[in-house]
Amino acid sequence: ELGCMEFVPYLDRPPSPLEFYREWVSPNKPCIIQNAISHWPALKKWTSAYLREVIGPKVVSVAVTPNGYADAVFQDRFVMPEERQMPFMDFLDIVEKKVTSPNVFYVQKQCSNLIEEFPELVCDVQPDIPWMSEALGKKPDAVNFWLGESTAVTSLHKDHYENLYCVISGEKRFLLHPPSDRPFIPYELYQPATYQVSEDGSFEIVDEKNADKVPWIPLDPLNPNLERYPEYAQAKPLQCTVKAGEMLYLPSLWFHHVQQSHGCIAVNYWYDMEYDLKYSYYQLLDRLTKTVKVL
């Protein structure tokens, strides 16, 4: 059941904990849930003016890249963004194009940055999603805040989390692959590196010394190189758009590539997955795929 979907279905209300676990978490199926966050003050309050007032001069972590791709394969490296510390109001100036920059800026630091860096905003959303916490019997491992430019793209990858992705304003465009598509999705090992700004303002790629190589997906699903990766032609991506006020349930181990409208604001909740039969299935599929390639 970890594949075989032709589209991402909509729910017109948040489900009960039992219903959600039985119908979506257990079979590992994504869905878009409407009216789940309609009571959040953030939907009306989180304007640029409000964020300036509440966060304003506070220094926060911003990912900066020359091309919009953070944590992605570039020039045969797995390149991570420059993590720049800057006043939040300066970041907003760039997003609102009051200040021009050739680079791409994105508040995307994970590790529960909503709680750690933006606690002033937590009261406008929720520290967890109660029906999800009850369904899984746990609280989220992380609650993350996302805000950035339309040129900021999340490369294709998977996470070991049950993910509830809530869009506050704008929209997010997801391209999804079920875990069953693993044999068609290429992984290669890359030297990890980081973007660093040189004195003239240009970026250079600096290798992380003594770091292990990182397995990552080199393929762009929006423009796949089928000559190099012909197996990808057999994959079956799903595409969906999550609009303001909607929540995407993105199951653990699903591959996802993400784009966004300019200035889109979102909050997501990461719940640790259960390392059960689904995980064992993925591990088996992953190892079989690697073995076949070696043979």
Salt bridges, closest charged atoms under 4 A:
GLU1 OE1 - LYS29 NZ 3.97
GLU19 OE1 - ARG13 NH1 3.47
GLU23 OE2 - ARG22 NE 3.17
GLU82 OE1 - ARG84 NH2 2.73
ASP93 OD1 - ARG52 NH2 2.58
GLU96 OE1 - ARG52 NH2 3.00
GLU96 OE1 - LYS98 NZ 3.16
GLU120 OE2 - LYS58 NZ 2.95
ASP124 OD1 - LYS45 NZ 2.84
ASP128 OD2 - LYS139 NZ 3.27
ASP159 OD2 - HIS157 NE2 3.37
ASP159 OD2 - HIS256 NE2 3.18
GLU171 OE2 - ARG173 NH1 3.65
ASP181 OD2 - HIS177 ND1 2.79
GLU188 OE1 - ARG228 NH2 3.67
ASP207 OD1 - ARG77 NE 2.72
GLU274 OE2 - LYS138 NZ 2.92
ASP276 OD2 - LYS278 NZ 3.23
ASP286 OD1 - ARG182 NE 2.68
ASP286 OD2 - LYS290 NZ 3.14
